[in-house]
Amino acid sequence: MAVIALSAVSAQQVTEFRQPGDVIRFEIKFDGPDAAKIKRIILALNKPNGETPKDQVGFDTSFGSNGWTGEVSPLTFRVELTVPTNVATGDYVLSVIAQAENGRTQYVSGDQFKLPPFHVRNAKTFIPPTITVTERH
């Protein structure tokens, strides 16, 4: 069984809000008998309930790394995520998908490792306007 150690490279405080364009840097380390079998990883930040605020209809509730990332040193990976412009305001939890030689597994903050949620605040809004549709003759 592999053990994962993960830490946000930048200091994370509960009162800190991330905004679109901010870069969040991670270092992920694996430990255990099969840790060396992990060849690449991908990260995602997801809103646990998937709901968007009423003034952010259609905004995304997850975002992640741009493809798979390989090791920077044995058992160690470094990944950067950029908060996109179309992400909804709210709390996001980190997931790590690890691809081994033969198989894959997923780690979720709060389950396999501890990392506080990332608080995202996006000032952009979209409230769908009303619509009127009539048949033309």
C-alpha positions as CSV (number, residue, x, y, z in Angstrom):
1,M,0.0,0.0,0.0
2,A,1.4,3.4,-1.0
3,V,1.3,6.3,1.4
4,I,1.0,9.8,-0.1
5,A,2.3,12.9,1.6
6,L,1.1,16.1,0.1
7,S,1.6,19.7,0.9
8,A,0.7,23.0,-0.8
9,V,4.0,24.7,-1.5
10,S,2.5,28.1,-0.6
11,A,1.1,28.7,2.9
12,Q,-2.6,27.9,3.1
13,Q,-4.8,29.6,5.6
14,V,-8.5,29.2,6.0
15,T,-9.1,32.9,5.4
16,E,-7.1,32.9,2.2
17,F,-9.1,33.2,-1.0
18,R,-7.9,32.2,-4.4
19,Q,-9.0,34.1,-7.5
20,P,-9.0,33.4,-11.2
21,G,-5.5,33.5,-12.5
22,D,-3.9,32.5,-9.2
23,V,-1.4,29.6,-9.4
24,I,-1.5,26.9,-6.7
25,R,1.6,24.8,-6.4
26,F,1.8,21.3,-5.0
27,E,4.5,18.7,-4.1
28,I,3.3,15.2,-3.9
29,K,5.4,12.3,-2.5
30,F,4.6,8.7,-2.4
31,D,5.8,6.1,0.1
32,G,5.4,2.4,0.5
33,P,6.2,-0.9,-1.2
34,D,4.6,0.0,-4.5
35,A,5.4,3.8,-4.5
36,A,8.1,3.4,-7.1
37,K,5.5,2.0,-9.5
38,I,3.7,5.4,-9.8
39,K,4.8,6.9,-13.1
40,R,2.6,9.9,-13.5
41,I,-0.2,11.9,-11.8
42,I,-3.0,14.3,-12.5
43,L,-4.6,16.7,-10.1
44,A,-8.1,18.1,-9.8
45,L,-9.9,20.6,-7.4
46,N,-13.6,19.9,-7.1
47,K,-16.5,21.5,-5.3
48,P,-17.9,18.6,-3.2
49,N,-21.5,19.5,-3.8
50,G,-21.1,20.6,-7.4
51,E,-23.5,23.5,-6.9
52,T,-22.9,27.0,-8.2
53,P,-24.1,30.3,-6.7
54,K,-27.3,31.7,-8.2
55,D,-25.4,34.5,-9.8
56,Q,-22.8,32.1,-11.4
57,V,-25.1,29.9,-13.5
58,G,-23.1,27.6,-15.8
59,F,-19.7,28.3,-14.1
60,D,-17.4,25.3,-13.7
61,T,-17.2,23.4,-10.4
62,S,-13.9,21.7,-11.0
63,F,-10.5,22.3,-12.6
64,G,-7.3,20.5,-12.8
65,S,-3.8,20.1,-14.1
66,N,-3.1,20.3,-17.9
67,G,-2.5,16.6,-18.4
68,W,-0.3,14.0,-16.7
69,T,2.9,15.0,-14.8
70,G,5.9,12.8,-14.3
71,E,8.4,12.6,-11.4
72,V,10.8,15.4,-10.7
73,S,12.8,13.1,-8.5
74,P,12.2,9.6,-7.2
75,L,8.7,9.3,-5.7
76,T,8.2,13.1,-5.9
77,F,5.9,15.0,-8.3
78,R,5.4,18.8,-8.6
79,V,2.2,20.2,-10.2
80,E,0.8,23.7,-10.7
81,L,-2.9,24.5,-11.1
82,T,-4.2,27.8,-12.3
83,V,-7.6,28.9,-11.1
84,P,-9.6,29.4,-14.3
85,T,-11.7,32.5,-15.1
86,N,-15.0,30.5,-15.3
87,V,-14.8,28.7,-12.0
88,A,-17.6,29.2,-9.4
89,T,-17.0,30.7,-6.0
90,G,-16.8,28.1,-3.2
91,D,-14.6,25.5,-1.5
92,Y,-12.6,23.0,-3.5
93,V,-11.1,19.7,-2.4
94,L,-8.0,18.2,-4.0
95,S,-8.0,14.8,-5.7
96,V,-4.8,13.1,-7.0
97,I,-5.1,10.4,-9.6
98,A,-1.9,8.2,-9.7
99,Q,-1.1,6.1,-12.7
100,A,1.1,3.1,-11.9
101,E,2.8,0.7,-14.3
102,N,-0.3,-1.6,-14.2
103,G,-3.2,0.2,-12.6
104,R,-4.4,3.5,-11.3
105,T,-5.8,4.8,-8.0
106,Q,-7.3,8.0,-6.7
107,Y,-6.6,9.9,-3.5
108,V,-9.0,12.5,-2.1
109,S,-8.2,15.1,0.5
110,G,-10.0,14.2,3.7
111,D,-9.9,10.5,2.9
112,Q,-6.3,9.4,2.1
113,F,-4.5,12.6,3.0
114,K,-5.2,15.8,4.9
115,L,-5.2,19.2,3.1
116,P,-7.7,22.0,3.9
117,P,-10.1,23.0,1.2
118,F,-9.1,25.8,-1.2
119,H,-11.5,28.8,-1.0
120,V,-12.1,30.3,-4.4
121,R,-13.7,33.7,-4.8
122,N,-14.7,34.8,-8.3
123,A,-16.2,38.2,-8.8
124,K,-17.6,37.4,-12.2
125,T,-21.3,36.7,-12.4
126,F,-23.9,35.5,-14.9
127,I,-27.6,35.5,-14.1
128,P,-29.6,34.2,-17.1
129,P,-31.9,36.9,-18.4
130,T,-35.6,36.2,-19.1
131,I,-36.5,35.1,-22.5
132,T,-39.6,35.5,-24.7
133,V,-40.2,33.2,-27.6
134,T,-43.1,33.7,-30.1
135,E,-43.9,31.9,-33.3
136,R,-43.7,34.0,-36.4
137,H,-46.2,33.6,-39.2
